[in-house]
Amino acid sequence: MQENNIKDTYDSVPYTSNPFAISSIFRLEAIAKMSGFEPAPHEKCRVLELGCSFGGNLMMSALRCPDSEFIGIDLSSEQIERGSKIVEQMGIKNLKLIQGDISQIATGGGSREFSKKFDYIIVHGIYSWVPDFVKDAIFEVGKNYLSPHGLIYISYNTYPGWKGKDVLRDLMLFAASNETALSIAAAKDIAKAEIDANGELSAKNKLAMAKGFCTALVDFSEKIGQDECYKLGISRHTINFAKEHVLTNNPEKDYYVMHEYFETFNDPCYFKDFVAKARSHGLDYVADTHLQSHFSQIFEAIPAGMMPNDRIIKEQFGDFLLNKAFRCSILGLKESVLELFKAGGGLDGGVKKSVLESLYLQAGFEYQNTRDGKLEIISKLNKAHKINPELKWLCDEFNALYPGTLSLKDLLEKYSQKQDIIWASVAHLLALGVIDFSAAPLRVLGYEGAKTRLKESLRGYISYFASTDAPVIGAANELNALISLSPLEAKVALLCDGRDLGKVLKGFKDIIKSSGQSLVQVRNGKQEKIEAPNDAVFKGFLDNILEKLSNAGYFEKI
């Protein structure tokens, strides 16, 4: 019954199946190497995703790694059927989506695709939203199907950060309950048509009721002001959570709100309890995909002599200090992890220089002058941090390629006299989350007729986004990060087959004319239609589209 409730919810209000760079095999391989593991290379590995939805988190990786094998499992037959058609439409040969029950797979009930072990298992957005027996099954899948040095990635909601959100969730469930809905309907003399034949509010009506409640609270609090709220004892925490996490006009966010706050299960846990449960199933914690969990400056707040020796207790301390609400943890087989740490591995033991040299780094920086004329350098990836102005030369190197990646090995060769500064600076900026990292590069090439073109391997992928105004998957760049890609932008990408720029421009204008679309600009925060755009205007719009495609890594040399 519980599984049917979960299945029905995801079928009635499905997520857009987005890519997540944080769970990509490029990221997992990099973390594994930094931790001292010898993981399977992304170019040739076996990958399983539990709860894959339409498969949007696997498609780009499968296209980029044609010699690797990708399997996606989901309980929703509707999403698997539709996702499989998209996979076929895109021409992806090494990705298979299967309707299946995690609990059955854990006990050996999988198909022939499970006869061989997996190097990477991805479980994103599932663990906290399923009952305990499915949580156990997720760990059992890891224990039974991981290769000796394989890794399983699991994301989950955590305490203490979710304590405040628990109150918001309870408020929303209360606001969207049948009793509340009927009471409000009676008070406003509203017909009971909002209740379906089974006496339940529809998913969309639940969301509307809850958002209406939250909107009323926020509007009231803003009307009377913060001081009056304090006098009346109104909780600002709940109001702030509602503004930040619930109230939005973005329909994409509505899917998140529905599944985050209205699922039958939403079961946050403390990090230490998650690890204990994993260990009871023959797995152990390797690392988090966010390096700040290991190297956060917040640990400096722990008094001398009180820093725990145990790595799990240390990170749990950090979660309390940071009020962490979400984690992305990487686990391995217990015996492999124990062997790793006995040999001095793990991120706490330091990262070998040879490993960092093999990775690809990504960072962007903005420059501005203070009122007294001093230079300020601000990270594009983590704006909370300002960079030492003396490192502008290093920031310039990253900016020259951003959003593309930089090879640390190449950087060290270029600045042979500054290697110590580079090592110290890169290590520090990695720990701050100012520099991102990957086992695979993102090469940004501009479009030039007869010199570059849309990657042939991506033509089917892009064609899907050109064919629909309502995609059920999100578009990814080459490192599996979510990007926006409209049908118009996708159609322009398909024009980029090596023809000269003038012909691409003509094709762009023809698309606009034949579709009846208009070019739109934003002025004073409002969208305005451009009447009778000239060639210069068309060229400006085309340049912006080509830059977006270039930044996604979509072009290759001919």
C-alpha positions in Angstrom: 0.0 0.0 0.0 2.8 2.4 0.9 4.6 1.7 -2.3 1.4 2.3 -4.3 1.0 5.7 -2.6 4.6 6.6 -3.6 4.1 5.4 -7.1 0.7 7.2 -7.5 2.2 10.5 -6.3 5.1 10.4 -8.7 2.8 9.5 -11.6 0.3 12.3 -10.8 2.8 15.0 -10.1 6.1 13.9 -11.7 9.3 15.8 -11.3 11.1 17.1 -14.3 13.9 14.6 -14.5 16.9 16.8 -14.1 20.6 16.2 -14.4 22.7 16.7 -11.2 26.4 17.4 -11.6 26.9 16.6 -8.0 25.9 13.0 -8.6 27.6 12.6 -12.0 30.2 9.8 -12.5 32.7 12.6 -13.4 32.3 14.0 -9.9 32.2 10.6 -8.1 35.3 9.4 -9.9 37.2 12.6 -8.9 36.1 12.3 -5.2 37.1 8.6 -5.2 40.6 9.5 -6.5 41.0 12.3 -4.0 40.1 9.8 -1.2 42.7 7.3 -2.3 40.4 4.9 -4.1 41.2 3.4 -7.6 37.8 3.8 -9.2 36.7 2.6 -12.6 37.3 5.3 -15.2 34.2 7.1 -16.4 35.1 6.2 -20.0 34.5 2.5 -19.2 32.3 1.6 -16.3 28.9 0.3 -15.2 26.4 2.7 -13.7 23.1 2.1 -11.9 20.6 4.7 -10.8 17.8 3.9 -8.4 14.8 6.1 -8.8 15.9 7.3 -12.2 12.5 8.8 -13.2 12.6 9.6 -17.0 16.4 9.0 -17.0 17.4 12.7 -17.3 20.3 12.3 -14.8 21.9 9.6 -17.0 21.4 10.7 -20.6 24.3 13.1 -21.0 26.8 10.9 -19.2 25.7 7.9 -21.4 26.2 10.0 -24.6 29.6 11.3 -23.4 30.8 7.8 -22.3 29.7 5.4 -25.1 31.8 2.5 -23.8 30.2 2.6 -20.4 26.9 1.0 -19.5 24.0 2.8 -17.8 20.9 1.2 -16.1 18.1 3.2 -14.6 15.4 1.7 -12.3 12.2 3.3 -11.2 9.0 2.2 -9.6 6.8 4.3 -12.0 5.9 2.4 -15.1 4.6 5.6 -16.7 8.0 7.4 -16.3 10.0 4.4 -17.4 7.9 3.9 -20.5 8.1 7.5 -21.5 11.7 7.8 -20.7 12.6 4.7 -22.7 10.9 6.3 -25.8 13.0 9.5 -25.3 16.2 7.3 -25.0 15.3 5.7 -28.3 14.5 9.0 -29.9 17.9 10.4 -28.8 19.7 7.3 -30.2 21.3 6.4 -26.9 22.5 2.8 -27.2 24.2 2.3 -23.8 21.3 3.4 -21.5 18.4 1.1 -20.5 15.5 2.1 -18.3 13.7 -0.6 -16.4 10.5 -0.6 -14.3 11.4 -2.2 -11.0 11.1 -2.4 -7.2 14.2 -1.6 -5.3 13.2 -4.1 -2.6 13.0 -6.9 -5.1 16.3 -6.0 -6.7 18.0 -6.0 -3.3 17.0 -9.7 -2.8 18.2 -10.9 -6.1 15.0 -10.1 -8.1 16.7 -8.1 -10.8 16.9 -8.9 -14.5 20.0 -10.1 -16.4 21.4 -6.6 -16.3 22.2 -7.3 -12.6 24.4 -10.4 -13.3 27.5 -8.1 -13.3 28.6 -5.7 -10.6 28.3 -1.9 -10.8 31.1 0.6 -10.4 28.8 3.5 -9.5 25.3 3.4 -8.0 23.4 6.7 -7.8 20.5 7.3 -5.5 19.5 11.0 -5.7 16.3 12.3 -4.0 15.0 8.9 -2.9 16.4 7.9 0.5 14.5 10.3 2.8 11.2 9.9 0.9 10.7 6.1 1.3 9.8 3.8 4.2 12.5 2.1 6.3 12.3 -1.2 4.5 13.2 0.6 1.2 16.0 2.4 2.9 17.3 -1.0 4.0 16.9 -2.2 0.4 19.0 0.7 -1.0 21.9 -0.3 1.3 21.5 -4.0 0.3 21.6 -3.1 -3.4 24.9 -1.3 -2.6 26.3 -4.3 -0.7 25.2 -6.9 -3.2 25.9 -5.1 -6.5 28.9 -2.9 -6.0 32.2 -3.9 -7.5 35.2 -4.2 -5.0 36.1 -0.5 -5.4 32.7 0.6 -6.4 30.9 3.6 -4.9 27.2 4.3 -4.0 26.1 7.9 -3.9 23.1 8.7 -1.7 21.5 12.1 -1.1 19.2 12.7 1.9 17.7 15.3 4.2 19.5 15.8 7.5 19.1 17.2 10.9 19.6 19.6 12.5 18.8 21.8 9.4 15.5 20.1 8.7 14.2 20.7 12.2 12.8 24.1 11.1 11.5 22.7 7.8 9.6 20.0 9.7 7.5 22.7 11.2 6.8 24.2 7.8 6.0 20.7 6.4 3.5 20.1 9.3 1.9 23.5 8.6 1.5 22.8 4.9 0.1 19.3 5.6 -2.4 20.9 8.1 -3.3 23.6 5.6 -3.9 21.1 2.8 -5.8 18.5 4.9 -9.4 17.6 4.1 -10.7 19.0 7.4 -9.0 22.4 6.8 -10.1 22.6 3.2 -13.7 21.8 4.1 -13.7 24.3 7.0 -12.4 27.1 4.8 -14.9 26.1 2.1 -17.7 26.3 4.5 -16.6 29.6 5.9 -16.3 31.1 2.5 -19.4 29.3 1.2 -17.3 27.5 -1.4 -18.6 24.4 -3.2 -17.0 21.2 -2.2 -15.9 20.4 -5.8 -12.3 20.7 -4.6 -12.7 17.2 -3.0 -12.5 14.3 -5.4 -14.6 11.2 -5.6 -12.5 9.5 -2.9 -13.0 12.4 -0.5 -9.4 13.6 -1.1 -8.0 16.9 -2.3 -6.1 16.5 -5.6 -2.3 17.0 -5.5 -2.6 20.4 -7.3 -5.3 21.6 -4.8 -3.2 20.5 -1.9 -0.4 22.6 -3.2 -2.7 25.6 -3.9 -4.2 25.4 -0.4 -0.8 25.2 1.3 0.7 28.0 -0.7 -2.4 30.1 0.0 -1.9 29.6 3.7 1.8 30.5 3.5 1.1 33.5 1.4 -1.4 34.8 3.9 1.1 34.4 6.7 3.9 36.1 4.8 1.7 39.0 3.7 0.4 39.5 7.2 3.9 39.5 8.7 5.2 42.0 6.2 2.2 44.2 6.7 2.6 44.6 10.4 6.4 44.5 10.3 9.1 42.6 12.1 8.9 44.5 15.5 5.1 43.8 15.7 5.7 40.1 14.8 8.1 39.9 17.7 5.6 41.5 20.1 2.9 39.0 19.0 5.3 36.1 19.3 5.0 35.1 15.6 7.7 32.7 14.4 9.9 34.4 11.9 11.7 31.1 11.2 8.5 29.6 9.7 7.7 32.7 7.7 11.3 32.9 6.3 11.2 29.2 5.4 7.9 29.7 3.6 9.3 32.6 1.6 12.5 30.8 0.7 11.2 27.3 0.0 7.5 27.5 -1.0 6.4 30.8 -2.4 7.5 30.9 -6.0 5.9 31.5 -9.4 8.3 29.0 -11.0 6.2 25.8 -11.9 9.4 23.8 -11.8 9.7 24.7 -8.1 6.1 23.5 -7.5 7.3 19.9 -8.3 10.0 20.2 -5.6 7.5 21.6 -3.1 5.0 18.9 -3.8 7.5 16.1 -3.3 9.5 17.6 -0.5 6.6 18.6 1.7 3.6 16.4 0.7 5.1 13.0 0.2 3.8 10.2 2.5 7.4 10.0 3.8 10.0 12.7 4.5 12.3 11.3 7.0 15.4 13.4 7.8 18.2 11.9 9.9 21.4 12.8 11.6 24.5 12.1 9.6 26.0 9.8 12.3 22.8 7.7 12.2 22.9 7.4 8.5 26.5 6.1 8.7 25.6 3.7 11.5 22.7 2.3 9.3 25.0 1.9 6.3 27.6 0.1 8.4 25.0 -2.4 9.6 24.4 -3.3 5.9 28.1 -3.9 5.1 28.9 -0.4 3.7 30.9 2.5 5.1 31.3 6.2 4.6 34.0 7.5 2.2 33.3 11.2 1.7 30.7 13.8 0.9 30.6 15.3 -2.6 30.8 18.8 -1.1 34.4 19.2 0.2 33.2 21.8 2.7 31.8 18.9 4.8 35.4 17.9 5.4 37.4 21.1 5.4 35.0 23.8 6.5 36.6 26.7 8.4 33.8 26.2 10.9 35.9 23.5 12.5 38.2 26.2 13.7 35.3 27.2 16.1 35.8 24.0 18.0 38.0 24.7 21.0 41.5 23.2 21.1 41.5 19.8 22.7 37.8 19.2 21.9 38.2 18.3 18.2 37.1 14.6 17.9 39.5 12.0 16.5 36.7 10.1 14.9 35.9 11.4 11.4 32.2 10.7 11.7 31.8 12.5 15.0 33.9 15.4 13.6 31.6 15.8 10.6 28.5 15.5 12.8 29.9 18.4 14.9 30.2 20.3 11.7 26.6 19.6 10.7 25.4 21.1 14.0 27.6 24.2 13.6 26.4 24.7 10.0 22.8 23.7 10.7 23.1 21.3 7.7 19.8 20.2 6.0 21.1 18.1 3.1 23.9 15.7 2.4 25.3 13.9 -0.6 27.3 11.0 0.8 29.5 8.5 -1.0 29.8 4.9 0.5 31.8 1.9 -0.4 31.9 -1.7 0.7 33.0 -1.8 4.3 36.0 -4.0 3.8 37.3 -1.7 1.0 36.8 1.4 3.0 38.5 0.0 6.1 41.4 -1.1 3.9 41.6 2.4 2.5 41.7 4.2 5.8 44.2 1.7 7.3 46.5 2.7 4.4 46.2 6.4 5.3 43.5 7.2 2.7 40.5 9.4 3.0 40.3 13.2 2.5 41.4 13.9 6.0 44.7 12.3 5.2 45.4 14.8 2.4 45.1 14.5 -1.4 48.1 13.4 -3.4 49.5 15.9 -5.8 49.5 13.4 -8.6 45.7 13.0 -8.1 45.0 16.7 -8.2 47.1 17.0 -11.4 44.9 14.4 -13.0 41.7 16.4 -12.3 40.1 19.3 -14.1 39.3 22.5 -12.2 36.6 25.1 -12.8 36.3 28.5 -11.3 35.1 32.0 -12.2 35.8 35.3 -10.5 34.4 38.8 -10.7 36.5 41.9 -10.1 35.3 45.2 -8.5 36.8 48.2 -6.8 35.9 49.3 -3.3 35.2 52.9 -2.5 38.8 53.4 -1.5 40.0 52.0 -4.8 41.1 48.6 -3.6 40.5 45.5 -5.7 37.9 43.0 -4.6 37.8 39.5 -6.1 34.5 37.6 -5.7 33.9 33.9 -6.6 31.2 33.1 -9.0 30.7 29.7 -7.5 30.6 30.8 -3.9 29.9 34.5 -3.5 30.3 34.3 0.2 34.1 34.3 -0.3 36.4 37.1 -1.3 39.8 36.2 -2.8 43.1 37.6 -1.9 43.8 40.3 -4.6 47.4 39.1 -4.8 46.0 36.0 -6.5 44.5 37.9 -9.4 47.0 36.3 -11.8 45.7 32.9 -10.8 42.0 34.0 -11.1 42.8 35.4 -14.6 43.9 31.9 -15.6 40.6 30.4 -14.5 38.6 33.2 -16.0 40.2 32.8 -19.4 38.6 29.3 -19.7 35.4 29.7 -17.5 33.0 28.0 -17.6 35.4 25.6 -19.1 37.9 23.7 -17.0 41.5 24.2 -16.4 44.2 21.5 -16.1 46.2 21.9 -12.9 49.1 20.1 -14.6 49.2 22.7 -17.4 49.0 25.5 -14.9 51.9 24.2 -13.0 54.0 23.8 -16.1 53.2 27.4 -17.1 54.1 28.9 -13.7 57.0 26.6 -12.8 58.4 29.3 -10.4 55.1 29.6 -8.5 54.3 26.0 -7.9 54.2 26.2 -4.1 51.8 29.2 -4.3 49.6 27.3 -6.7 49.4 24.2 -4.6 48.6 26.1 -1.4 46.1 28.4 -3.1 44.3 25.7 -5.1 44.0 23.4 -2.0 42.5 26.3 0.0 40.1 27.4 -2.7 38.9 23.8 -3.2 38.1 23.5 0.5 36.1 26.7 0.4 34.0 25.5 -2.6 35.4 28.3 -4.7 36.9 25.9 -7.2 34.9 23.0 -8.6 36.5 19.8 -9.9 35.8 16.9 -12.2 37.5 13.8 -13.6 36.5 14.9 -17.1 37.1 18.3 -18.8 34.6 20.8 -20.1 36.1 22.4 -23.2 34.4 25.6 -24.4 34.7 26.1 -28.1 33.1 28.9 -30.0 31.2 28.3 -33.2 33.1 29.0 -36.4 31.8 28.0 -39.8 33.9 25.1 -41.4 35.9 24.9 -38.1 33.5 23.8 -35.4 30.0 22.2 -35.3 27.5 20.8 -32.9 28.8 17.5 -31.6 27.4 14.7 -33.7 26.9 12.6 -30.6 24.5 15.2 -29.2 22.3 15.7 -32.3 19.6 13.3 -31.1 19.8 14.8 -27.6 19.3 18.3 -28.8 16.6 17.3 -31.3 14.4 16.2 -28.3 14.5 19.7 -26.8 13.8 21.2 -30.2 10.7 19.1 -30.6 8.8 20.0 -27.4 7.7 23.0 -25.4 7.2 20.8 -22.3 10.2 18.5 -21.8 10.1 16.0 -19.0 13.8 16.0 -18.6 16.2 18.9 -18.0 19.0 19.7 -20.4 22.6 19.1 -19.2 26.0 20.5 -20.1 28.8 18.1 -20.7 29.5 17.8 -17.0 25.9 16.9 -16.3 25.0 20.3 -14.8 21.5 21.6 -15.4 21.2 24.3 -18.0 18.2 26.1 -19.6 17.6 25.1 -23.2 14.5 26.4 -25.0 13.1 24.8 -28.2 14.4 27.9 -30.1 17.9 27.5 -28.8 17.9 23.8 -29.5 16.7 24.5 -33.1 19.6 27.0 -33.5 22.0 24.3 -32.2 20.9 21.9 -34.9 21.8 24.6 -37.6 25.4 24.6 -36.4 26.6 21.8 -38.6 29.7 23.7 -39.9 27.8 26.1 -42.2 29.1 29.7 -42.1 27.7 32.1 -39.6 25.7 34.0 -42.2 23.7 30.9 -43.0 23.1 30.1 -39.4 21.8 33.7 -38.9 19.4 33.2 -41.9 18.2 29.9 -40.5 17.6 31.6 -37.1 15.5 34.3 -38.8 13.6 31.7 -40.8 12.8 29.8 -37.5 11.4 33.0 -35.9 9.4 33.9 -39.0 7.9 30.4 -39.6 7.0 29.8 -35.9 5.4 33.2 -35.5 7.6 33.9 -32.5 8.8 37.3 -31.5 12.2 38.4 -30.1 11.7 39.6 -26.5 14.0 41.8 -24.4 13.8 42.5 -20.7 13.6 46.2 -19.8 13.1 47.5 -16.3 12.3 44.0 -15.1 9.6 43.5 -17.7 9.6 41.5 -21.0 9.0 43.6 -24.1 8.4 42.4 -27.6 10.8 43.9 -30.1 9.0 45.3 -33.1 10.6 44.9 -36.5 14.0 43.8 -35.3 16.9 44.6 -37.7 19.8 42.3 -38.6 22.0 43.7 -35.8 19.3 42.8 -33.2 19.0 39.3 -34.7 22.8 38.9 -34.7 22.9 40.0 -31.0 20.3 37.3 -30.0 22.1 34.7 -32.1 25.4 35.5 -30.5 23.9 35.0 -27.0 22.5 31.6 -28.0 25.8 30.5 -29.5 27.6 31.6 -26.4 25.2 29.5 -24.2 25.8 26.4 -26.5 29.5 27.0 -26.4 29.5 27.2 -22.6 27.7 23.9 -22.4 30.5 22.2 -24.2 28.3 21.4 -27.2 30.7 22.2 -30.0 33.6 20.1 -31.5 36.3 20.7 -34.0 35.6 19.5 -37.5 
